Amino acid sequence: MSTSLLLWGVLFGAVGSGYFLYGRKQGAAVPLGCGVAQMVVPYFISNVVLLVAVGLALAVLPYFVRR
């Protein structure tokens, strides 16, 4: 495990926890799901480039999908 993978995982986990709390408080399913996904995905991806791509995609998804 590299340092960059660990730091990106912590960053996306922090953003994911923010989305999770926002989605739970507002009753919005998309931010809630993206938050859970951002907190879980770093455990399963071991490639830094792929982790950044998936993390960024999950971070911008609630902006484009509003439900």
N, C-alpha and C positions, 0 to 999 in steps of 0.2 A: 504494500500500500504506500503510495507516494504522499508527500505533504500536500501537493496541490489537490489531489483527490479528496483528502480529508478536509481541507479548507473549503472547497467548493461544496462538499456535502454539508458542512456546518452552515454555510451561507444559504443554501437552498432549503435546509431544514428550518432555519429561522424565518425565511420568507414563507415557507409552508405553514408554520405554526401561526403566523399572522393571518394568512388566508383562512386557515381553519377556524380561528377565533372569530374572524369577521363573518364567515359563512354561517357559523353556529348562532351567532348573535342576531344576524339579519334573517336567518332562515333561508339563505340562498344556497342551492345545491351545487352550483358550479364552483364557487370559491371554496366551499367545504371539501368537495372532491379533489380539487387541485391542491388544496393544502395537505390533505392526507397523502396524495400521490407524491408531492414534493418531499414529505417527511420520510416516505418509505423507499422511494426510488434509489437514493444513494447507497442503500444496503445491497442492492442487486446489480449495480452497474460498476464495473471496475476500469472502464476506459474514461479518461478525463474529458476528451472531446465529446464523446457521446453523453456523458453526464451533463456537461454544460449545455449541449443542444437540447436535451430533454428537459432540463431544469428551466431554461429560458422559454421553451415552448409552453410549459405548464405555468410559467409566471405571466405570460401575456394572454393565455387562453381566456381567463375571466374578463378581460377587456373586450374581446371580440364576441364572446358568447354571453349574452345577458338573458337570464331566465329568473 
